[in-house]
Each structure stands twice: as structure tokens, then as C-alpha cells.
Amino acid sequence: MPTRKQSSSSPGKRRCILSLAELRSTKDISQTDVAETMEMTQGEVSRFERRSDVRVSSLTRYIEALGGHIELHARFSKTETYTLKLGGQK
């Protein structure tokens, strides 16, 4: 299994930097289950997980299929961070 990099973005919180496949694995969800939720084939999910460039809308659907939600932040310095509101998000 690939080494997971530790991020120290905030004191007291440890976050792992994972691939999409590793994240899915931590949730104990199969590619087939994700494919069913996203109305894709298992092969399409496999290819999606290996892509280096994905659309935010596709990533949002994938994360929602895992039971989560996306929060997008733009960081310009340690003290200047903005949470972005995209499209129809409330």
C-alpha cells in the first residue's frame, strides 16, 4: 500500500493525503457500489479513480456516493483562506 503523507494544516488534527481509491477503501465501499450510486460502470469508476485531472462536479458526485460532501477552500497564506461557493451550493 502506498505511503500516506501526513498533513499538519491545523494543530491537533492529523489528516492523511489519500488517493480516491484509498479513500473509498477506508469507507469499506466497493467500486461496484460507487458505480451503482453514480450510475456508471465499475470500469468507469476504476478509470475515474486513476485520473490526475477531474472535474469538481464529478468529484462531488464521487464523494457523495461515499456518503460525504465537498468543501472547497482557496488558501493564499496561513491566515488568508476562503471557502468557495460553487454553482447551486447553498
C-alpha positions as CSV (number, residue, x, y, z in Angstrom):
1,M,0.0,0.0,0.0
2,P,1.4,3.5,-0.8
3,T,2.7,5.6,2.0
4,R,0.2,8.1,3.2
5,K,1.6,11.6,3.7
6,Q,0.7,13.4,6.9
7,S,-0.6,17.0,6.7
8,S,-0.2,19.3,9.6
9,S,-2.6,22.0,8.4
10,S,-4.1,22.6,11.8
11,P,-2.8,21.9,15.3
12,G,-4.3,18.8,16.9
13,K,-5.7,17.5,13.6
14,R,-4.0,14.8,11.6
15,R,-5.1,14.3,8.0
16,C,-3.9,11.7,5.6
17,I,-3.4,12.5,1.9
18,L,-5.1,9.6,0.1
19,S,-5.9,8.6,-3.4
20,L,-9.6,8.3,-4.3
21,A,-9.3,4.5,-4.2
22,E,-7.7,4.6,-0.8
23,L,-10.4,7.0,0.5
24,R,-13.1,4.6,-0.9
25,S,-11.3,1.7,0.8
26,T,-11.3,3.4,4.2
27,K,-15.1,3.7,3.9
28,D,-15.3,0.0,3.0
29,I,-17.3,0.7,-0.2
30,S,-16.7,-1.2,-3.4
31,Q,-16.2,0.3,-6.8
32,T,-19.4,-1.6,-7.8
33,D,-21.4,0.2,-5.1
34,V,-20.0,3.6,-6.1
35,A,-20.8,2.8,-9.7
36,E,-24.4,2.0,-8.9
37,T,-24.8,5.2,-7.0
38,M,-23.2,7.3,-9.7
39,E,-25.0,5.5,-12.5
40,M,-21.7,4.4,-14.1
41,T,-20.0,1.1,-14.7
42,Q,-17.4,-0.4,-12.3
43,G,-14.8,0.1,-15.0
44,E,-15.6,3.8,-15.3
45,V,-15.2,4.2,-11.6
46,S,-11.8,2.5,-11.8
47,R,-10.7,4.8,-14.5
48,F,-12.0,7.9,-12.6
49,E,-10.1,6.9,-9.5
50,R,-6.8,6.8,-11.5
51,R,-7.3,10.2,-13.3
52,S,-5.0,13.0,-12.3
53,D,-7.4,15.7,-13.6
54,V,-11.1,15.5,-12.6
55,R,-14.0,18.0,-12.7
56,V,-15.2,19.3,-9.4
57,S,-18.7,18.2,-10.3
58,S,-17.6,14.6,-10.9
59,L,-15.5,14.6,-7.7
60,T,-18.5,16.0,-5.8
61,R,-20.7,13.1,-7.1
62,Y,-18.0,10.6,-6.2
63,I,-17.6,11.9,-2.6
64,E,-21.4,12.0,-2.2
65,A,-21.5,8.3,-3.4
66,L,-19.2,7.6,-0.4
67,G,-21.5,9.5,1.9
68,G,-19.6,12.7,2.2
69,H,-19.6,16.2,0.8
70,I,-17.1,18.5,-0.7
71,E,-15.8,21.7,0.9
72,L,-13.6,23.7,-1.4
73,H,-11.1,26.2,0.1
74,A,-8.7,28.7,-1.5
75,R,-5.7,29.3,0.7
76,F,-3.4,32.3,-0.1
77,S,-1.4,32.3,3.2
78,K,-1.6,30.7,6.6
79,T,-4.2,33.3,7.6
80,E,-6.0,34.0,4.4
81,T,-8.3,31.2,3.4
82,Y,-11.7,31.4,1.6
83,T,-14.4,28.8,1.4
84,L,-15.8,28.8,-2.1
85,K,-19.4,28.6,-3.1
86,L,-19.9,26.9,-6.4
87,G,-22.9,26.9,-8.7
88,G,-26.1,25.9,-6.9
89,Q,-24.5,25.3,-3.5
90,K,-26.2,26.9,-0.5
